[in-house]
Structure formats: structure tokens, C-alpha cells
Amino acid sequence: MSKPLSNLWQQTAPNQLQTQALQGSHQADLTIIGGGFTGCSAALHAAQQGASVCLLEANQIGYGGSGRNVGLVNAGLWLPPETIAKQLGEPAATHLTTMLGAAPELVFQLIRQYEIDCEAVRNGTLHCAHTASGLADLQDRYRQLKALGAPVSLLDAEQTAQRTGSRAFQGALHDARAGTIQPLAYCQGLARAAQQLGAQLYEQSPVQQVTRVGNDWRVQTAQGQVLSKALLLATNAYHQTINALPSPESIPVYYFQLATKPLSSKALQSILPNREGCWDTATVMSSFRLDQSGRLLIGAIGSLEHAGKTIHERWAQRKLAELYPELADQTLEFAWCGRIAMTSDHVPKILQLGENAYAVFGYSGRGIGPGTMFGKTLGEFLIGKTDPASLPLQPIAHYHESLRSAKQVYYEMGASLMHLVSAR
Ligand SMILES: Cc1cc2nc3c(=O)[nH]c(=O)nc-3n(C[C@H](O)[C@H](O)[C@H](O)COP(=O)(O)OP(=O)(O)OC[C@H]3O[C@@H](n4cnc5c(N)ncnc54)[C@H](O)[C@@H]3O)c2cc1C
């Protein structure tokens, strides 16, 4: 059944962007390297404030994680709030949790404000318990989130079966702040809105070198350069080496997805009738959701770019049958994967690269809300409209992620082994 990789989001995004590659010399208040959620949100919010902005993207807008992900617009980080508090201490943890709790509202407000056509559905997401211990974990998350006033509810097995159309779960945590989007269309929509506000976007423009020239940063591509007072490096897991600039260090963890043909209207009466996006409590996590045309997308940790591809694809077919026995014979039409920038503590990092120059990375698999929020706040901060207190996290001077290759192999081997032996 192994098939060539093909990303559903690239087929269905109504791309209306027109850009060109950077040529010649330019000046701007802020230069942004990387055209994902982070870079495009930074460009949009800095341009909203009247700043001149230049964004350079090596490939196309949304080429990285932003155009490959599941599209679950979740609140907060993947870690529960008390774990974040243990790692960061107070008040930093509450500040971060509060800002990222508001991130889905920022995403859906931008979609409304700029009329971004991206299959947006805000009916919440369901974190589904695959075992009794998974349910206990959700009960604990529920307690922590309720204490912060989050609009979450705990569903029992019967309610979860009604909402998902699957009898595979012992319960679920519903978060009403969350929703789903077509992620590539959202990213392109942010870029288009930034462009309409005057930001200069350049695709097919890999940055090769960054140097300090007086009080400016000079950012060079093969055929052009930009001079600016401020610089944001938003390249995350898809960073391509830039001379004289440190690379953001994270563990590259792959996640893949496969998508069915559009399901029949009969199947869609019982499968996710409210179109919540779902993921489960398994250590080797998996996700499932519908897109606008009624395709079911199923995803999990693992890469389709190496020998494990067949193992992951076979697992997806078995998983589909386990979740929805009536879909056991469905053909999986699309298959693609992407790199997540994971940090050891699963907390993102803002790294100061020099005066008025920062990198942000390491959303650890939750980057739609965080990328939009970190991009907004860093964009506004770098053009001098806000102070560091407005940032979700305080910048750090150094970050080293040790044993990255070994940790990458650990994640990939673990996922392959799990997928080889089980559909759970
Ligand atoms: C398969 C998958 C599923 C995921 N699912 C979810 C989910 O459901 N919900 C969620 O919230 N998050 C999810 N994530 C995480 C989320 O997608 C990422 O955290 C987010 O996209 C990161 O956005 P970004 O803008 O920081 O980086 P990216 O989107 O990766 O953008 C970085 C860009 O920088 C460009 N670039 C790199 N080097 C250079 C250079 N030298 N010059 C110019 N440009 C350069 C790249 O081409 C790339 O386009 C998922 C990630 C993956 C991979």
C-alpha cells in the first residue's frame, strides 16, 4: 500500500499569495527569517503597528511545520499547568499559561478580522483516554485546568463515544477554547494579511549570512540583502544553516498523517458530528480529525521519510479499523509528515542573539496558538512598542540541547516499535 508522499493541506489551501525572491538592497525596521505561524504573525502584528517589515522564507510560506500539522488549535502547552509551574517557578509559569490559554482566541480573532479562509471550526478539542491510566491523567489535568477557570469538561465513555463515534475510549477532556483549522491556509492567510498591511514578503529566499553593520543587522540571501535595526529568527525545526548566526537547538521529532477519501454522509452522522479535533493519552500519541470535505485524518509520531514508512502506514490502517470498524476498508489517499522542534523540558525558548535580535523555537508539538502568540508579542516588542514583560517567556542568553541525534533516534525507534506491535 506504500504510496508517494502527498500533503492534503497543499491540495486544499486557497493560496492567494503573490511574492518574489529577494533581489537588491532593502531597509526595514524589522527583518524576519522564516514564514511559518511565528514569522507571519510577527510580520502581521509589526505591520499593524506601522513598522516596515521584511520577511524572508527559504521555500514557500508554510513550508515547515506550519503547513504540515494536524490543525488542532489548542490552549496552553502540551504540559499540564502544575508541571510548567515546577519547571519555571511562579509567577513566570502563570504568566505563560495565561497567555497561551488566550492563544486560541487570538488565532480565531485573526481569522475573523482578516477573513482568512481556513476551514476554521471552534467546537473545542477532545483529549481522549485510551486506557484507565490515561483517564486518571485526564482527571488530574481537568482538576488543574478547572482551578485556573478554564472551560473544560470531563466526558465519560458513553459521552465520548457519542462525540467521537468510536467506542475505543474510556473518557475524554473537552476544552471549549480550542478548535481546528486548515493550518497551511491559516499560515498563508496571516502572510496575506501582513502583505496587505505593507509587509514585504520574499519566498524562495534562503538567508545565507547575518552580520552586524554598525547598529544594523545585515541579512543576506544569494541575490539580495536587508538592513534593519531588529531581527527575528523564526526558523524552528526547519532551520537552514546561516553563517555567523547560532542555530536554534531542538530535538527533531517526526509526526505523520494519512487522510481518507471524503466519508459518506451516513458515516459523518456518527463520526465526529461536532467536528472536534482529537488526540489521545498514549505515550506514542496519535490524533484524528475531519477536514471540511469530510476526510478523516489519522496521525501519530513517526517519519514517513525512511524505512519505517510501511510500518507506520500499516499501523494507521489498523488504527482506523480499531477506532471505526466500519472504515476498515477505507483507502488512505494522502500521506505526509513533518518535523516537530522538541525541547527536553517541552517548553519553548526565546534566545537573545544580540542587540534587538531574537530566535524563538521549541513549541514541542503545540505551535499554532503559541506560534501566533510568540510571533505577535515578539514582533511588537522588536519594533519598540512593548517591553519584555509583554513576552510569554523571558529571553535567555544561551540554549544547548544535548544528545539531539540520540534523542531523535529514541523517539523514532520507540514509535516504530509501538506501531509494529500494536494499533493502540
Ligand atoms: C506533523 C506535525 C503536526 C503538528 N500538529 C500540531 C497541532 O495539531 N497543533 C499545534 O498547535 N501544533 C502542531 N504542530 C506544531 C506546529 O506545527 C509548529 O510548532 C509550528 O508550525 C511552528 O511554526 P514556526 O513558524 O515556528 O516554524 P515553521 O512553520 O517550521 O517555519 C519555519 C520556516 O523557516 C524557513 N527557514 C528555515 N531556514 C531558513 C533560512 N535560512 N532562510 C529563510 N527561511 C528559512 C522554513 O522554510 C520554514 O518555512 C505540529 C507539527 C508537525 C510537524
The ligand as a Tripos MOL2 file, in Angstrom:
@<TRIPOS>MOLECULE
LIG
   53    58     1     0     0
SMALL
NO_CHARGES

@<TRIPOS>ATOM
      1 C1          3.1780   16.8940   11.6600 C.3       1 LIG1
      2 C2          3.0130   17.9610   12.7090 C.ar      1 LIG1
      3 C3          1.8110   18.0480   13.4220 C.ar      1 LIG1
      4 C4          1.6080   19.0990   14.3240 C.ar      1 LIG1
      5 N1          0.3570   19.2780   14.8620 N.ar      1 LIG1
      6 C5          0.1040   20.3940   15.5920 C.ar      1 LIG1
      7 C6         -1.2030   20.6870   16.0230 C.ar      1 LIG1
      8 O1         -2.1700   19.9900   15.7140 O.2       1 LIG1
      9 N2         -1.3930   21.7980   16.7780 N.ar      1 LIG1
     10 C7         -0.3740   22.6390   17.0940 C.ar      1 LIG1
     11 O2         -0.6040   23.6350   17.7880 O.2       1 LIG1
     12 N3          0.8920   22.4150   16.6500 N.ar      1 LIG1
     13 C8          1.1450   21.3260   15.9020 C.ar      1 LIG1
     14 N4          2.4040   21.0980   15.4240 N.ar      1 LIG1
     15 C9          3.4750   22.0650   15.7400 C.3       1 LIG1
     16 C10         3.4100   23.2890   14.8300 C.3       1 LIG1
     17 O3          3.0980   22.9330   13.5170 O.3       1 LIG1
     18 C11         4.7510   24.0290   14.8660 C.3       1 LIG1
     19 O4          5.1110   24.2740   16.2000 O.3       1 LIG1
     20 C12         4.6790   25.3510   14.1430 C.3       1 LIG1
     21 O5          4.2700   25.1640   12.8120 O.3       1 LIG1
     22 C13         5.9960   26.0800   14.1700 C.3       1 LIG1
     23 O6          5.8320   27.2710   13.4360 O.3       1 LIG1
     24 P1          7.0680   28.1870   13.1380 P.3       1 LIG1
     25 O7          6.5930   29.3540   12.3830 O.co2     1 LIG1
     26 O8          7.8070   28.4910   14.4020 O.co2     1 LIG1
     27 O9          8.0510   27.2830   12.2520 O.3       1 LIG1
     28 P2          7.8240   26.6410   10.8000 P.3       1 LIG1
     29 O10         6.4060   26.5910   10.4210 O.co2     1 LIG1
     30 O11         8.5750   25.3630   10.7820 O.co2     1 LIG1
     31 O12         8.5140   27.6950    9.8360 O.3       1 LIG1
     32 C14         9.9020   27.8640    9.7510 C.3       1 LIG1
     33 C15        10.2150   28.3660    8.3550 C.3       1 LIG1
     34 O13        11.5530   28.8540    8.3190 O.3       1 LIG1
     35 C16        12.0340   28.6380    6.9970 C.3       1 LIG1
     36 N5         13.5030   28.7260    7.0260 N.ar      1 LIG1
     37 C17        14.3570   27.8740    7.6250 C.ar      1 LIG1
     38 N6         15.6400   28.2840    7.4590 N.ar      1 LIG1
     39 C18        15.5780   29.4160    6.7180 C.ar      1 LIG1
     40 C19        16.5720   30.3070    6.2020 C.ar      1 LIG1
     41 N7         17.8860   30.0990    6.4190 N.pl3     1 LIG1
     42 N8         16.1660   31.3780    5.4710 N.ar      1 LIG1
     43 C20        14.8370   31.6150    5.2660 C.ar      1 LIG1
     44 N9         13.8610   30.8030    5.7380 N.ar      1 LIG1
     45 C21        14.2270   29.7180    6.4520 C.ar      1 LIG1
     46 C22        11.5000   27.2480    6.6580 C.3       1 LIG1
     47 O14        11.4940   27.0270    5.2500 O.3       1 LIG1
     48 C23        10.1140   27.2840    7.2720 C.3       1 LIG1
     49 O15         9.1050   27.6250    6.3480 O.3       1 LIG1
     50 C24         2.6530   20.0330   14.5690 C.ar      1 LIG1
     51 C25         3.8710   19.9100   13.8940 C.ar      1 LIG1
     52 C26         4.0540   18.9020   12.9620 C.ar      1 LIG1
     53 C27         5.3570   18.8260   12.2120 C.3       1 LIG1
@<TRIPOS>BOND
     1     1     2 1
     2     2     3 ar
     3     2    52 ar
     4     3     4 ar
     5     4     5 ar
     6     4    50 ar
     7     5     6 ar
     8     6     7 ar
     9     6    13 1
    10     7     8 2
    11     7     9 ar
    12     9    10 ar
    13    10    11 2
    14    10    12 ar
    15    12    13 ar
    16    13    14 ar
    17    14    15 1
    18    14    50 ar
    19    15    16 1
    20    16    17 1
    21    16    18 1
    22    18    19 1
    23    18    20 1
    24    20    21 1
    25    20    22 1
    26    22    23 1
    27    23    24 1
    28    24    25 2
    29    24    26 1
    30    24    27 1
    31    27    28 1
    32    28    29 2
    33    28    30 1
    34    28    31 1
    35    31    32 1
    36    32    33 1
    37    33    34 1
    38    33    48 1
    39    34    35 1
    40    35    36 1
    41    35    46 1
    42    36    37 ar
    43    36    45 ar
    44    37    38 ar
    45    38    39 ar
    46    39    40 ar
    47    39    45 ar
    48    40    41 1
    49    40    42 ar
    50    42    43 ar
    51    43    44 ar
    52    44    45 ar
    53    46    47 1
    54    46    48 1
    55    48    49 1
    56    50    51 ar
    57    51    52 ar
    58    52    53 1
@<TRIPOS>SUBSTRUCTURE
     1 LIG1         1 GROUP 0 **** ****
